[in-house]
Amino acid sequence: MSHAEEIFDVAQAAYASGEPVTDVSILIGYDGTIRMVADSDWPLDTLSREHGARMAYRVSQGSDRLRVEGRAGLRTCLFEAVKPDGAARLLLDNRRQYGVLEARALLA
């Protein structure tokens, strides 16, 4: 599954630079041919069987994360990266942690 890591590295470089990452499935046949299928909503195992692929990868970008899924027979892998500002949002709770009292309440 080293191809998945290589695909992830390339997609992550584009993602980190702010470039949009196109949702695409990459299929590698038994003879080494490479087929790319854009915007497929089929599960990877089904897409792989349909096209007779030995390995299948899917690159997808959400609003806050990048994913690369890989499948070769029964073996699977998943690489995922969160946008740097998305990671900060997860760490920093967006709720207000303080309260403001009116001056009257303080004098009472």
Phi, psi and omega in degrees: 000021179296335176299323181299318180294319178295316178298317180297317180301316180294314180295321181292324177298316178294317181298316181294331180276357179093359178287141176291141178254121182285135175291121184211147172252136181244121183246131178245119183282171179296334179267005178092356178294148181244130178234135178246132181237118182276142171052039178276134178259008177287146172299148184302321181294321178292315180298319179297313179297316182301323183258004179063040182269145176279324179223148179221140179228147175230127176254127178217147180239128173258187181293333184230007182204160177242138180228142169230118177255144178228148178213131173221101185064238180269354180273138178225159173211160179215126172245138182215139177228138177261143176304145180306318179288334176290323178295319179296321178297324178292324181282325182258116180292135183279354181281148178291130183256014181218168177225153179249122178266143176289155182300325180298321182293327179289326182281341184286000000 
